[in-house]
Amino acid sequence: MTLTTTLVLQAIARGHRYGFEIVEVTGHPTGTVYPALRRLEHEGYLHSRWEGERRAFNEARPQRRYYEITAAGTRALGDAIERLQLLRAIRVPRPAK
């Protein structure tokens, strides 16, 4: 799992549910986040649903697709965070200047 997909999963796990909100909290562009969302859903880490047309119409905006993390996604996120923490713990000497 890449750092980007980890950040996307983490955003959803923290309650950010639709695309533009996820874009905002991750700091990644839509061209990065939306393909990651599709891959994560295809792999079974997320599932999604479209909100009702009426709600979007009443709020004068396009419909949103809401994402929710699955049990498999929660496990994958935990594993990814654990790997990142291990990488962070590794001290790599910097080259001398």
C-alpha positions in Angstrom: 0.0 0.0 0.0 1.4 3.4 -1.0 1.6 6.4 1.3 -1.2 8.1 -0.7 -3.6 5.2 -0.3 -2.7 5.0 3.4 -3.5 8.7 3.8 -6.8 8.3 1.9 -7.9 5.3 4.1 -6.8 7.2 7.2 -8.9 10.2 6.2 -12.0 8.0 5.7 -11.4 6.2 9.0 -11.3 9.6 10.7 -14.7 10.5 9.3 -14.0 12.3 6.0 -16.5 10.6 3.7 -16.7 12.2 0.3 -14.1 13.0 -2.4 -13.5 16.7 -2.1 -13.3 16.5 1.6 -10.7 13.7 1.3 -8.8 15.8 -1.2 -8.8 18.7 1.2 -7.5 16.8 4.3 -4.9 14.7 2.4 -3.6 17.6 0.4 -3.4 15.5 -2.7 -5.0 16.5 -6.0 -8.2 15.0 -7.3 -6.3 13.2 -10.0 -4.5 11.3 -7.3 -7.3 10.8 -4.7 -10.1 9.6 -7.0 -8.0 6.8 -8.7 -6.9 5.7 -5.2 -10.5 5.6 -4.0 -11.5 3.4 -7.0 -8.5 1.1 -6.3 -9.3 0.8 -2.6 -13.0 0.1 -3.3 -12.0 -2.5 -6.0 -9.7 -4.2 -3.5 -12.5 -4.4 -0.9 -11.1 -1.8 1.5 -13.9 0.6 1.0 -17.5 0.6 -0.1 -19.4 3.6 -1.4 -22.9 4.9 -2.0 -24.4 7.9 -3.7 -26.4 10.3 -1.6 -30.0 11.0 -2.6 -30.6 13.4 -5.4 -33.0 15.5 -3.3 -30.5 16.3 -0.6 -27.9 17.5 -3.2 -30.6 19.5 -5.0 -31.8 21.1 -1.8 -28.2 22.1 -1.0 -27.7 23.3 -4.6 -24.7 21.1 -5.3 -23.8 17.9 -7.2 -24.5 14.6 -5.6 -21.8 13.2 -3.4 -20.4 9.7 -3.3 -19.8 8.7 0.3 -17.1 6.2 1.2 -16.9 4.0 4.2 -14.0 1.8 5.3 -14.6 -1.9 5.5 -13.2 -4.4 8.1 -10.5 -5.4 5.6 -9.7 -1.7 5.0 -9.3 -1.2 8.8 -6.9 -4.1 9.0 -5.0 -2.9 5.9 -4.7 0.6 7.4 -3.4 -0.8 10.7 -0.8 -2.8 8.8 0.2 0.2 6.7 0.6 2.4 9.7 2.7 -0.2 11.5 5.0 -0.4 8.4 5.3 3.3 8.3 6.2 3.4 12.0 8.9 0.8 11.5 10.3 2.8 8.6 10.3 5.9 10.8 12.3 4.0 13.5 15.1 3.1 11.1 18.0 5.5 11.3 19.6 5.9 8.0 22.9 7.9 8.1 22.9 11.0 6.0 25.7 11.4 3.5 28.6 13.6 4.6 28.7 17.0 2.9 
